Amino acid sequence: YNTGSVECIEAIEASMSPEEFKGYLKGNAMKYLWRCTYKGSCVQDLEKCIWYTSRLKEYIERESDGMASREARSIYGSTGTG
């Protein structure tokens, strides 16, 4: 969902801590998986579940990459060389 140049998911992420945002993504994935057999389109709900799960995976990967970069800077200094 867009309003102007801001996507809703980006505004939600900006309003939360990393742990809160991961919980939000996980909760939405679980919601769509849970309801897929009870609501209209199971396939559409599964696609939404996959979207939220993929977003969570990407977020965790970026978080891990950032932690690795910070660790390398603290060990090697800001240049990243030994």
C-alpha positions in Angstrom: 0.0 0.0 0.0 1.4 3.4 -1.0 0.5 6.9 0.1 2.7 9.2 -1.9 6.2 7.9 -1.8 5.9 6.0 1.5 4.9 2.4 1.6 2.8 1.4 4.6 5.2 -1.5 5.5 8.1 1.0 5.6 6.1 3.3 7.9 5.3 0.4 10.2 8.9 -0.7 10.3 10.0 2.9 11.1 7.6 3.0 14.0 8.9 -0.2 15.7 12.0 -1.6 17.2 13.7 -4.4 15.3 12.3 -7.0 17.6 8.8 -5.5 17.3 9.0 -5.4 13.5 10.1 -9.0 13.3 7.2 -10.0 15.6 4.8 -8.0 13.3 6.1 -9.9 10.2 5.9 -13.3 12.0 2.4 -12.6 13.3 1.1 -11.6 9.9 2.6 -14.7 8.3 1.0 -16.9 10.9 -2.3 -15.1 10.5 -2.5 -15.8 6.8 -1.4 -19.4 7.2 -4.0 -19.9 9.9 -6.9 -18.5 8.0 -6.2 -20.0 4.6 -8.6 -22.8 5.0 -11.3 -20.7 6.6 -11.5 -17.7 4.3 -12.2 -17.2 0.5 -8.9 -17.8 -1.3 -6.4 -20.2 0.3 -3.9 -19.6 -2.4 -4.0 -15.9 -2.0 -3.6 -16.2 1.8 -0.6 -18.6 1.3 0.9 -16.0 -1.1 0.6 -13.4 1.6 2.1 -15.7 4.2 5.0 -16.3 1.8 5.4 -12.5 1.3 5.6 -11.8 5.0 7.9 -14.8 5.6 10.2 -13.7 2.8 10.2 -10.1 4.2 11.1 -11.5 7.7 13.9 -13.6 6.2 15.3 -10.6 4.3 15.1 -8.5 7.4 17.0 -11.0 9.5 19.6 -11.5 6.8 20.2 -7.7 6.6 20.4 -7.5 10.4 23.0 -10.3 10.4 25.0 -8.6 7.6 24.9 -5.4 9.6 26.1 -7.2 12.7 29.0 -8.8 10.8 30.0 -5.4 9.4 30.0 -3.8 12.8 32.0 -6.7 14.3 34.6 -6.4 11.4 34.9 -2.6 12.0 35.5 -3.1 15.7 38.1 -5.8 15.1 39.8 -4.3 12.1 39.0 -0.6 12.4 36.9 1.4 9.9 38.9 0.3 6.9 38.1 -3.4 7.2 41.7 -4.4 6.7 44.0 -6.2 9.2 
